[in-house]
Amino acid sequence: MRLKEIRNRKSLSLRALSELSGVSQRTIEDIERFDRCKVDTAIKLADALEVSLDELCRDLPPTG
């Protein structure tokens, strides 16, 4: 999931994304840390970030 990457690219704080999406800051932190969430939560975040669900959920390229 590219949540943190997209949030940072759009210069949004956790608080700002929480307010835009209606998803708690704690939940957003957990998603960024553990890379998983419920579909309805992902939809809320994608809508708030103005990106497609596909873009938000696309796997990150491998590092290393």
N, C-alpha and C positions, 0 to 999 in steps of 0.2 A: 504494500500500500504506500502511496506517495503523499500521505496527509501532511507530514511535517515539511517535506520539500515544497509542496504547493502553498501551504500556509506561509512559509518563510518567503517564497517568491512574491506573494501578494502582500507582504509586510503586515501580516495580521498577528496580533498577540493571541495567546490562548484565550484570554478574556474576551477579546473582540470576536473571535470565531465562536466562542460559546454563546455570546449574545446574538450573533447573526443566525446561528443554527438551532438554538434551543437545546444544545447538547452540553452537559456539564463540563467544566474545565477538567475535572478529575477523569471523566470518561475519555475526553480528548487526549489527555496525558497517557492514559492506559493504552489507547489505540496506537499512539505514536510509539510507545515502548514495546508493546507486545504484538503489534501488527495484525490485529484481528478485531472485528466488530460485527454487530448484527446488520443485516441488510437495510433495515429501516433507518438505522443510525447513519450508515454510509450514504444513503440517499439525502438525508438532511444536511450532511456535511458537504456533499457534492453540490447541492443546490446553493448553500451559503457561499461556497467558494466559486460558484459559477463555472464549474467544470462538469464534464460528463462522469457518470459512474465508472465507465471504463477507464478514463484517465486517472481517476482517483485510486482505483483498485489495481491498476496495472502493476505488475511486479517490478521492483527496482532491479537495475542491472547488477550482476554480481560484482563484488569488490575484490581487489587483490591481484 
